[in-house]
């Protein structure tokens, strides 16, 4: 146990204040974050120094062990400053929940020396992925195509790696290893969330010791025991969502500031756009939609906080909570359209922050775990009892 475990846990208000204090820095670094396809060292150091990499870490390991409601409120503030940076912080908070499933010996080694270690999590359907059992651990080879933060993280949690021994699969494992031992393919060339550096991480015969492995043997029906509770996975989706709600809030901040600068309303009789009743109404609608998105997000957080520790939410409750996540994103995307209208054509200039918030929200809201059609189908099946979920991981 690290010495940091004796530190006094900051209040929620204090942590919110710390996150809000970072918004100007994250906004100032947002363009660099996007151009370099990674969160700059300055931003990571500031988040670490503010203690915002300890939100989901248990107190036993030097963390703050906050409720889900408290976590998403704080992470949303970071996304408000820079959605890519918020996404990395959110992915870290979610990954810590997964890391806590690993053997205690490995956790002591990590958190005893570095309670602020930055984590990522990655899974893959690569048919070539495999871990070969050797003395003291496994040797892993395979490609993880979407590893957010792989160039800046200290550890990577690898989910559901097939484990082989003498040519036969004996089970699957969750593994923990530094991504520095991997080859990074710079594949994340997309329209938004560029700063997340969600590149491909390729492992070629990387050794992972037993103390960093959680193993589930194959059963008689060839299906291993589940290594990650479904509720933990969906909590991770909520972490990601919080950074996207933050993106909408950040765009609202920027548009409000522009209106308060008393910019004119082009080709109208208004010398100040803020005096236009239609502009006021559009801004009020955008604000209300984002507030609604926040409320849906917090409803999901409260739902998770109500699940007794160590238990899984029921499939019906999971479907309901995921539906609220969809509604949160939809309201934020609707709000973003109104904010783009208010920003006008200049809002699409490459130097204008609104277009970056917009692109980040659009890309992030298409994440496979936040897939609207599939979540709707699961919700309908749950309500009507017409079949098992179509989502394989939830």
C-alpha positions in Angstrom: 0.0 0.0 0.0 1.4 3.4 -0.9 2.1 6.2 1.4 -0.5 8.2 -0.6 -3.3 6.2 1.0 -3.0 8.4 4.1 -3.7 11.5 2.1 -6.9 13.3 3.0 -9.6 12.8 0.3 -10.5 16.1 -1.3 -14.1 17.2 -1.2 -16.2 16.9 -4.3 -16.5 20.7 -4.5 -12.7 21.0 -4.3 -12.2 18.5 -7.2 -14.8 20.2 -9.3 -13.0 23.5 -8.6 -9.7 21.9 -9.6 -11.1 20.6 -12.9 -12.7 24.0 -13.7 -9.4 25.7 -13.0 -7.8 23.5 -15.7 -10.3 24.5 -18.5 -8.3 27.5 -19.7 -5.1 25.4 -20.0 -6.9 22.6 -21.8 -8.6 25.0 -24.2 -5.2 26.7 -24.9 -3.6 23.4 -25.6 -6.6 22.0 -27.6 -5.2 22.8 -31.1 -1.8 21.3 -30.2 -3.6 18.3 -28.8 -5.3 17.8 -32.1 -2.3 18.5 -34.3 0.0 16.1 -32.4 -2.7 13.4 -31.9 -1.9 13.2 -28.2 -2.6 15.0 -25.0 0.4 17.3 -24.4 2.7 16.5 -21.4 1.7 19.9 -19.9 -2.0 18.9 -19.8 -1.3 15.4 -18.5 0.9 16.8 -15.7 -1.7 19.4 -14.7 -4.4 16.7 -14.5 -2.1 14.4 -12.5 -1.0 17.2 -10.1 -4.7 18.2 -9.5 -5.3 14.6 -8.4 -7.8 14.0 -11.2 -6.3 10.6 -12.2 -7.5 9.2 -8.8 -11.3 9.6 -9.3 -12.1 5.9 -9.6 -9.1 4.5 -7.8 -10.0 2.8 -4.4 -8.7 4.5 -1.3 -6.8 1.4 -0.5 -4.6 2.2 -3.5 -4.3 5.9 -2.9 -7.4 7.1 -4.7 -10.5 9.1 -3.9 -13.0 6.3 -4.7 -15.7 8.7 -5.8 -19.3 7.9 -6.7 -20.1 7.7 -10.4 -22.1 10.9 -10.1 -19.1 12.7 -8.7 -16.8 11.2 -11.3 -18.8 12.2 -14.4 -19.4 15.7 -13.1 -15.6 16.2 -12.8 -14.8 14.5 -16.1 -17.4 16.6 -17.9 -15.5 19.7 -16.8 -12.3 18.3 -18.4 -14.2 17.6 -21.6 -15.5 21.1 -21.4 -12.0 22.3 -21.7 -10.9 19.8 -24.4 -13.0 16.8 -25.4 -9.9 14.7 -26.4 -8.3 15.3 -23.1 -11.5 14.6 -21.3 -11.9 11.4 -23.2 -8.4 10.2 -22.1 -9.2 11.1 -18.5 -12.5 9.3 -18.8 -10.9 6.3 -20.4 -8.4 6.2 -17.6 -11.1 6.3 -14.9 -12.9 3.4 -16.6 -9.7 1.5 -17.1 -8.9 1.7 -13.4 -12.1 -0.2 -12.7 -10.9 -3.0 -15.0 -7.3 -2.9 -13.5 -8.8 -3.5 -10.1 -9.8 -7.0 -11.3 -6.2 -7.9 -11.5 -4.1 -9.9 -8.9 -3.3 -7.9 -5.7 0.5 -8.6 -6.2 0.4 -6.7 -9.5 -1.6 -3.9 -8.0 0.8 -3.5 -5.2 3.7 -3.2 -7.6 1.9 -0.5 -9.7 0.2 1.6 -7.0 2.9 1.3 -4.4 5.2 3.5 -6.5 2.8 5.3 -8.8 -0.8 5.9 -7.6 -1.3 8.4 -10.5 -0.3 5.9 -13.3 -2.2 6.6 -16.5 -4.2 3.6 -17.7 -5.8 2.6 -21.0 -8.0 -0.4 -21.9 -8.2 -2.1 -25.2 -10.0 -5.1 -26.7 -9.8 -6.7 -30.1 -11.5 -9.2 -32.4 -8.2 -9.9 -34.1 -8.2 -13.7 -34.9 -4.4 -13.7 -34.6 -4.4 -12.5 -31.0 -3.0 -15.1 -28.6 -1.1 -15.5 -25.5 1.4 -18.4 -25.3 1.9 -19.8 -21.7 5.5 -19.8 -20.7 7.3 -20.1 -17.3 6.2 -17.2 -15.1 3.6 -15.7 -17.5 2.5 -15.4 -21.1 3.9 -14.1 -24.4 1.3 -12.0 -26.2 1.1 -11.3 -29.9 -1.8 -9.4 -31.6 -3.1 -6.1 -32.8 -5.3 -3.8 -30.7 -6.7 -1.3 -33.3 -8.3 1.3 -31.0 -6.0 2.0 -28.1 -6.8 5.6 -26.9 -3.8 7.2 -25.3 -1.4 4.4 -26.2 1.5 6.9 -26.6 1.1 8.6 -23.2 -0.3 5.9 -20.9 1.8 4.0 -18.4 -0.2 0.7 -18.5 -2.6 -1.0 -21.0 -5.3 -3.3 -19.8 -5.9 -6.0 -22.5 -9.2 -7.7 -22.4 -10.1 -11.3 -23.3 -6.8 -12.5 -24.7 -7.0 -16.2 -25.7 -4.4 -18.2 -23.8 -2.7 -21.3 -25.4 -0.6 -24.0 -23.9 1.1 -26.7 -26.0 -1.0 -25.6 -29.0 -4.4 -25.9 -27.2 -6.5 -23.0 -25.9 -6.9 -23.4 -22.2 -8.8 -20.2 -21.4 -8.8 -16.4 -21.8 -7.1 -13.7 -19.7 -7.1 -10.0 -18.9 -3.5 -8.7 -19.0 -1.8 -5.6 -17.9 1.4 -4.4 -19.6 3.1 -1.1 -20.4 2.2 0.0 -24.0 5.8 1.1 -24.4 6.6 -2.5 -25.3 4.3 -2.3 -28.3 4.7 -1.0 -31.8 2.3 1.9 -32.5 0.7 2.3 -35.9 -0.6 5.8 -36.4 -4.0 4.9 -37.8 -6.2 7.4 -36.0 -6.8 9.7 -38.9 -10.4 10.8 -38.4 -12.5 14.0 -38.3 -12.8 14.3 -34.5 -11.3 13.3 -31.1 -7.9 13.5 -32.9 -6.1 14.3 -29.7 -7.0 10.9 -28.2 -4.3 9.2 -30.2 -6.5 6.2 -30.6 -4.0 4.4 -32.7 -3.4 0.7 -33.3 -1.2 -1.0 -30.7 0.7 -4.1 -32.0 2.3 -6.6 -29.7 4.9 -9.0 -30.9 5.9 -11.6 -28.4 5.5 -9.3 -25.4 6.1 -11.0 -22.1 3.4 -10.4 -19.4 4.2 -11.8 -15.9 1.6 -13.9 -14.0 1.1 -11.1 -11.4 -0.4 -9.0 -14.2 -2.8 -11.6 -15.5 -6.4 -12.5 -14.6 -7.2 -15.9 -16.0 -10.4 -17.8 -16.7 -10.2 -21.4 -17.8 -12.4 -22.9 -20.5 -15.3 -24.9 -19.2 -16.8 -28.0 -20.6 -18.9 -26.0 -23.0 -15.7 -24.2 -24.2 -17.0 -20.9 -22.8 -14.8 -19.3 -20.1 -16.2 -17.6 -17.0 -16.8 -13.9 -17.7 -13.8 -11.9 -16.6 -15.5 -8.5 -16.5 -18.9 -7.9 -15.0 -21.3 -6.2 -17.5 -22.0 -3.4 -15.1 -18.3 -2.5 -15.1 -18.2 -2.3 -18.9 -21.2 0.0 -19.1 -19.8 2.2 -16.4 -16.9 2.7 -18.8 -19.3 3.8 -21.5 -20.7 6.4 -19.0 -17.2 7.7 -18.3 -16.8 8.3 -22.1 -20.2 9.9 -22.3 -19.2 12.5 -19.7 -16.4 13.9 -21.9 -18.9 14.3 -24.8 -21.4 16.1 -22.6 -18.5 18.3 -21.7 -17.9 19.0 -25.4 -21.4 20.4 -25.7 -20.9 22.5 -22.6 -17.6 23.8 -24.0 -19.2 24.9 -27.2 -22.0 26.6 -25.2 -19.3 28.5 -23.3 -17.6 29.7 -26.5 -20.8 30.8 -28.2 -22.0 32.7 -25.1 -18.6 34.5 -24.9 -18.9 35.5 -28.6 -22.5 36.9 -28.0 -21.3 38.8 -24.9 -18.6 40.4 -27.1 -21.6 42.1 -28.8 -20.8 40.9 -32.2 -23.4 42.1 -34.8 -26.0 40.0 -36.5 -24.9 40.1 -40.1 -27.4 41.4 -42.7 -29.9 42.5 -40.1 -30.8 45.6 -38.2 -29.2 44.3 -35.0 -25.9 45.9 -34.2 -25.6 43.3 -31.4 -26.7 39.8 -32.1 -27.4 39.3 -28.4 -30.3 41.8 -28.6 -32.2 39.6 -31.1 -35.1 37.7 -29.6 -34.5 34.8 -32.1 -30.9 34.6 -31.0 -31.9 34.6 -27.4 -34.4 31.9 -27.9 -31.9 29.7 -29.9 -29.3 30.1 -27.1 -31.9 29.3 -24.4 -33.0 26.1 -26.3 -29.4 25.0 -26.6 -28.8 25.6 -22.9 -31.9 23.7 -22.0 -31.0 20.8 -24.3 -27.5 20.5 -22.7 -29.0 20.7 -19.2 -31.3 17.8 -20.2 -28.4 15.8 -21.5 -26.6 16.4 -18.2 -29.7 15.2 -16.3 -29.9 12.0 -18.4 -26.1 11.4 -17.7 -26.6 11.9 -14.0 -29.6 9.6 -14.0 -27.3 6.8 -15.3 -24.7 7.6 -12.7 -27.3 7.5 -9.9 -28.5 4.2 -11.3 -25.0 2.7 -11.1 -24.5 4.2 -7.6 -27.6 2.4 -6.5 -26.3 -1.1 -7.5 -24.8 -2.8 -4.3 -21.1 -3.1 -4.4 -19.9 -6.4 -5.9 -23.3 -7.0 -7.6 -24.2 -6.7 -11.3 -27.2 -4.6 -12.4 -30.0 -6.7 -13.9 -30.1 -6.9 -17.7 -33.3 -4.8 -17.7 -31.6 -2.1 -15.6 -28.6 -2.1 -17.9 -30.8 -1.7 -20.9 -32.6 1.2 -19.3 -29.4 3.0 -18.2 -27.9 2.6 -21.7 -31.1 4.1 -23.2 -30.5 7.2 -20.9 -27.0 7.5 -22.3 -28.4 7.6 -25.8 -30.9 10.3 -24.8 -28.1 12.3 -23.2 -26.1 12.2 -26.5 -29.1 13.1 -28.6 -29.9 16.1 -26.6 -26.3 17.3 -26.7 -26.1 16.8 -30.5 -29.4 18.8 -30.9 -27.9 21.6 -28.8 -24.8 21.6 -30.9 -26.8 22.2 -34.1 -28.3 25.3 -32.5 -24.9 26.5 -31.3 -23.5 26.1 -34.8 -26.3 28.2 -36.2 -25.5 30.9 -33.7 -21.8 30.7 -34.4 -22.5 31.1 -38.1 -20.1 30.4 -41.0 -17.2 31.7 -39.0 -17.7 28.9 -36.5 -16.5 26.4 -39.1 -13.1 28.2 -39.5 -10.3 25.8 -38.6 -9.2 28.2 -35.9 -12.6 28.4 -34.3 -13.0 26.1 -31.2 -16.7 25.5 -31.9 -16.1 23.3 -34.9 -13.6 21.3 -32.9 -16.2 20.7 -30.1 -18.7 19.8 -32.8 -16.4 17.3 -34.6 -15.4 15.7 -31.3 -19.0 15.2 -30.2 -20.0 13.7 -33.6 -17.2 11.2 -33.6 -17.4 10.2 -30.0 -21.1 9.7 -30.1 -20.6 7.1 -32.8 -18.5 4.9 -30.5 -19.7 1.3 -30.9 -20.5 1.1 -27.2 -22.8 4.1 -27.6 -24.4 2.8 -30.7 -28.0 4.2 -30.8 -29.8 1.6 -33.0 -28.3 -1.4 -31.1 -29.1 0.2 -27.7 -32.7 0.9 -28.8 -33.1 -2.7 -30.0 -31.8 -4.0 -26.7 -34.1 -1.7 -24.8 -37.2 -2.8 -26.8 -36.3 -6.4 -26.3 -35.9 -5.9 -22.6 -39.3 -4.1 -22.3 -41.2 -6.6 -24.4 -39.3 -9.8 -23.4 -38.8 -10.6 -27.1 -35.2 -12.0 -26.9 -31.7 -11.7 -25.6 -29.7 -8.5 -26.1 -28.0 -8.1 -29.5 -25.1 -6.4 -27.9 -22.4 -9.0 -27.2 -20.5 -7.2 -24.5 -23.3 -5.7 -22.4 
